[in-house]
Amino acid sequence: MVTKILGGGKEVGRVALYNELETGKILVDYGLTPEEPPKYPMESPPVKNAVLTHAHLDHSGMIPWICSRFDTKVFTTRLTAEIAEILYRDTLKIADAKGHPFPYGEKELDISLNKFRYIEQNQRIDFNGFSIRFHPAGHIPGSVMVEIENEGIVYACDINTIDTHLLKGAKPIKCETLFIEGTYAGVEHPDRKELEKAFLDEIEDIVARGGKVIIPAFAVGRTQELALILQRRGYDVWIDGMGIKITEIMLKHRDYLRNADKLKKAIKEMNIVYSNHGKKLALKSGIVLTTSGMMNGGPVLWYIDKIKDDPKSAVMITGYQVEGTNGRMLLENREIELYGIRTKVDCQVKFYDFSAHAGHSQLVKFIKDCSPENVVIFHSDNPQAIAEEIDFANIYIPENGDEIKI
């Protein structure tokens, strides 16, 4: 087999793996990095079949381009396809608002939506000489690891191996060749129970002092996980933004969730923001869970603008902030771009590592339990940290544009 790394080589983001196998050619993911402006993968050769592991834009963002360009069929879960469409439309809206050119428009998006073909989790499908099985990835609802059974290959493009409130963790798959993400190579996540307690205690302290708590959250996965965590303390929480619509879609696909009834109950007990009046009520109540998670747009900016000068209030960041985003600027410089103007933030800024990715030790254990002969580490800016702990397999750490021959 020959794999060309079109994106995600020695970097986190814009994952794109072009594969020439004995049975044919197949593209695994084709994403963009949501910076300002976005970073795109290298152009793919013509390809008739692609697999999409999940809806996050760093894996899915350029799928409409590939479909409209090469008439490519995309095999994914139905839930991933439904979520991806919402993210694509939102991305086009943001690109239009920011005024930067974008590689595709509504026409290409509509073409791509007719190219999706569905495989569900734990299901196997045969097509064009490929025998493909999807395994739950534990990352976000609908996310999968891709096993090409007749080639002995597994693509673990984003995985989480621990059980969360939303999902069960990914399980290892025996294979000859393992492609694995290394987003958190060299970094360990905190104990989840201790993290949740510290997070909830902090919220309690801020509200008790008369402050407001704004929790930026990714619409896909993080909003739902945090809703389940917040519901356990019975706080009066308001929820705003795209996470509401995404949750409704997830609840239509109950089989992808660890406990759909619990999620439905958690959302039902929250107050939903429908209007500007609702935003004011939400701010007054004190705890707001809102998109976007990296603060590059969405209702979160309205809330931050209202609390930025109040040292009693806090922005509680709960996920990875890509370089070049508002969230990274806020974390590192205590500044944020509001309505085109870089603005100093004097409220508290807290970070809680609610990652949906496996940490370093979990990645190493997962690799060992898959017992592959070959390991390709991508989607990582520190792949060497994992490579140093794997002494039983051939290790490949490609850069963008590299071809791996196995």
Order of alpha helices (4+ residues) and beta strands (2+ residues): beta-beta-beta-beta-alpha-alpha-beta-alpha-alpha-beta-beta-beta-beta-beta-beta-alpha-beta-alpha-beta-alpha-alpha-beta-alpha-beta-alpha-beta-alpha-beta-beta-beta-alpha-beta-alpha-beta-beta
